[in-house]
Amino acid sequence: MKARLTLAAAAAVLAGTVAARSQDGLRAPASFATIAEPQARSAAIFTEMGRVLTHPRCLNCHPRGDVPTQTAAMLPHDPPVTRGPDDKGAPGLECATCHGEANVGFADGSGSLPGAPNWHLAPREMAWAGKSLGAICRQLKDPARNGGKSLAQLIEHNGRDALVGWGWHPGKGREPAPGTQAQFGALTRAWVEGGAHCPA
């Protein structure tokens, strides 16, 4: 006879899952300790990282082509803009024309204009909108496609970079990425230390 999960046991599993998530929605690296096989544990940690990587706050700046997207619906940028030669917009309409060093609230209080230090699109080789999580993972750890970063530099980038950090402080009218940048950095460290394995 197959064992059935009792209501009490199901409630305990659910409570454990909820407890494993931080108040802000990302699981802590320690919550993956029950996965005995190191490669599977590392891939599971990356899957949790994927909740950030595939959120519109990240995908809007990692588009498939040369046009950034915006909003949770990932609509083409309005006004129309393009990547430009250095990922900072076309001459005459660079990103910095509108996007400054910090978010600026609209005078009527209805929303905000996003801004962060060094505002720009991710390089073409870091485009991952529309890709599977496994493909994003392989891309992220490939120095030829991640801006020449080592795995150690990825930990620093994900956990401390100010432009990456904007995803958790996107200004009024925008949903932030799940969790916090510190939690994302901790997950990145745990993923790297576990061998930087990718989900299938």
N, C-alpha and C positions, 0 to 999 in steps of 0.2 A: 504494500500500500504506500502510495506517495505521501510524504509528509506535507501537511498543509500549514501555511503560515497563519497562526492565530491572529485575532484582532489585536491582542496585546503585543504580540511580536511584531506585527506590521507597524503598529504605532511606535514601537521602540526603534525600528529601522528608520522610520520617517523622522523621528526626533533626532536620531544620530546624524542623519543627512543634513537636517536643518542646522544642528549644532556645529557641524563641520564647516558650514559656510559662515563667513564673517558677517557682521552686521550689514556690510555693504554688498554682499552677494558673491564673493569669490571664496572658494575653498582654500584653506591653508595647506601648505605642502605636507604638514604632518598628517593630514587626513587621508593621504594616499599610502601611509605606512602599511596598511593591511594588504596591499597588493605585493605579494611575495616576489614575483619575478621582476627583476630590475628593469628590463626593457619595457615590459608592460606598464610598470609604474611610471617610467619616464614619459611614455606615450600618453598615459592618462593625464599626467600633469600638463603636457602640452595641450591636450584637449580642453582642459580648464582655461589655459591661456587663450585658447581660441575664442572663448566668450568675449574677450577684449578685441582680439585681432579681427574678428568678423563683425564687430559692432559698427554701425554707421559712423561713429566718431573717428574710427580708424580708416574704414573703407573709403570714406569721402576723399581722403588725401592719398589713397593708394589705388587710383582708378585704373581701369584697363588701358585707357588711351591717354590723350593729352588734355582732357577736360576734367577738372575736378567736379565732384558732385557735392550736394549739400542737403541738409535736413535729414530726418530719419527715413524719409522716402527715397533718399539718394537721387534727387533730381539734378539735372545739369545745372551748373553754376549760373546764377543770374546776378549781375549781367554776364553775358558770354565772355569767357576768358580762355586762354590756352596756356599750356605749360611754359613755353618759351625756352630759350637755349640753356638756361641754368636752373630750370625747375622753379623759377621765381616769377613767372609770367612773361608775356611778350613785351618787348620795348614799347613804352608809351602807356602800357596798362599792366604794370608789374603788381604782384601780390601786395607789396607795401603801399601801393596807391590807396588802398582801403584798409588793409590789415596792419595794425600797429603792434606794439610790444605787449598789449594787454587788451582784454575785452573792453568794449565801450558800450554802455547802456544807451538805448534809444531815449530821446528826450521825453517821449510820451509814456515811457515805462513798459512798453509792449514787448520788448525783446532786447537783443544786443547784437553788436557787430563783433565777430570773433577776432581775437588777436593773441599772439604769443611771440616770444623772441624767435627770430629767424623763420618767420612764416613762409612756407613753400610746400610744393608738392613733393611727395616721395619720388626719388629717381625712377625712371622707367623700369629698371631692373628690379625695383621693389614694388611693382604693381601686382596686387594680388586680389583685387575685386573679382568675384566670379570663380575663383579657384577653390579646390577642395582644401580642407584643413591639412591633409598630408602634403599636398603640393606647397602650401604656404610654409609649412615646417621645413621642407627640404630647401626651399628658397631662402628662408631666414638663416639657415646655418651654412649656406654656400657663400664664401667671401666674394666670389665672382658676381653674385647677385644680391649682396647685402651691403654694398658700399665698402667692401674690403674689411669688414669687422670680424674679429675673432669672436669666439663664443664668450670669452670674458668681457669683451667690449659690448656684446649684445646685452649682457646682464646690466652693465652700466647704462647703456642707452635706454633700455626698457624701464629701468628703475629710477633714473635721475634726469633724463633729458627733458628740458623745459617744454619743447614743442610736443613731445609725446605726452607730457603731463597735462597739456591743455585738454586732452580727452576726458579728464576727470573734473575739469573746471571750465566747461564750454560756454558759460554765460547764460543769462536768462533766456528761456525759450528753447533750450536744448537739453536733451537727456544725456547725462554723463555716461561714460563707459562703465561697465560693472566693476565694483570693488574700488580700490585705490591704486595709485601708481606704486606705492610701497609694496602692496600685496602682489601686484603684477611682477615687480622686480624680484620678490621672494620666490614666486613661482618659476620665473625664468632661471634663477640661480639653482633651484632644485632640479629643474629639467636638465640644465647643463651638467650639474654634478652627477645626475643619474645616467649620463651618457648621451643626452640630447637626441633621444630616439623619437621617431615620428609616428603618428597614428597611420593606419593603413589608408 
